[in-house]
């Protein structure tokens, strides 16, 4: 059940990236569109790595298998790499910072959409 919900969020990530990059390609500049696409790819990769790290850190019973410091170190390393990539993209002028911010918000949007859909499903079942 949890895997299905996580898969829904991952699917929403790709659908939202496709929709935003298509709309951006039609209405915005190439630099803005590249920012949306690269921001989306960065954040989706970050979300997938976070999922992998959490799955490997905890057992099926919810108990922590590994060292806490290793998990924290992986988190900060991933954050630093993501920050470095964003810094390079913006300082070299390859992407529009606003487009990059839109792309980086894809996971937030997909979780928000997932939550809204879940709330409507719950409220519609209670009314019946």
N, C-alpha and C positions, 0 to 999 in steps of 0.2 A: 504494500500500500504506500509506504514512504517512497519506495523506488519509483512508483508511478507518478507521484507528485513531483519528485525531483526531475523525472523525465519530462513532465509537462513544462516545468520552468526552463529546462534546457531547450526544449522545442520553442517556447515563447522567445527565448533569447535570439535564436536564429531567425524566427519570423519577424521579430521587431527590427533586427539588423537589416533584413532584406527590405522591409517596408521603408525604414528611415533612409537607407542608402539609395533606394529608388527615388523617393521623393526629393532627396537632396540632389541627386543627379539631374533631376528634371528642373528644379527650381533654383538651385544654388550653384556656386562656382565649383570648379574641379578641386581646388584646395580644400574647400569646406567639405565636399563629399569624401575626399580622401581622409580627412579628419574623422568623419563619422565612421567610415569603414575601419580604419586602423584602431580607433578608440573602441569600437565594438569588438574587434578581434582580440584586443589586449584584455578587455574586461571579461570576455567569455573564456579566454585561456586562463585568466586568473581565477575565475569561479570554478573552472574544472580542476585546476591544481589544488584549490582549497578543498574541494570535495574529495579528491584523491588523498590528500594529507589527513583529513578527518577520518576517512574510512580506514586508513592504515593505522591511525593512532588509537582507535577504539575497537574493541572486540564486538562480536555480535550481541553480547550481553550488556554492553554499554560500559564495561570496565576499560580503563586506559591501559593499553599494552606497552607503549613505549615511554620514553622519558619526556617529561613535560618541557624541559629545556630544548630538546631537539625540535619539538613541535613549534615552540615559540620562535626558535631560530629560523626555521623554515618560513614561518609567517613573515618575519621581518626581512629575510633575504628576498622573498618574493615581492614584498612591498618596495624594497630598495631597487630591485631590477625594474619593476614597473615604473617607478619614479624616474629612473635613469632613461628609460625608453621615452617617456613622455617629455622629459627635459630635452632630449636630443631632437625629437620631432618638432617641438615648438621653437627651440633656439635656432635650428637650421632653416626655419621658415617653410618646412615641407607641408605642414597642415595648418589650418585655421584653428586657433585655440577653442573657439566656440563650437566648431564642428567636432573637435576632439572631445569636448565636454559632453556634447549630445551623445556621441558614441559610447563614452564611458558610463553613461546613465542607463544603458540598455538592460543590465541585470536588475537594476532598481525598478525599471518599468515593468519588466516581466514578472517580478515578485509582486508588484502592486496589482497587476492584472490578474495574476493567479489568486491573490487574496480577495479581490473584488468578485471574481467568478465563484470562489468558494463561499463567500458570504451570500451571494444570490442563490446558490444551490441550497444552502442551509435554510435560508428564510423561505424559499418556495416550498420546501418539504414540510416546514412547520405549519404553513397555511393550509395545507391539504387536509 
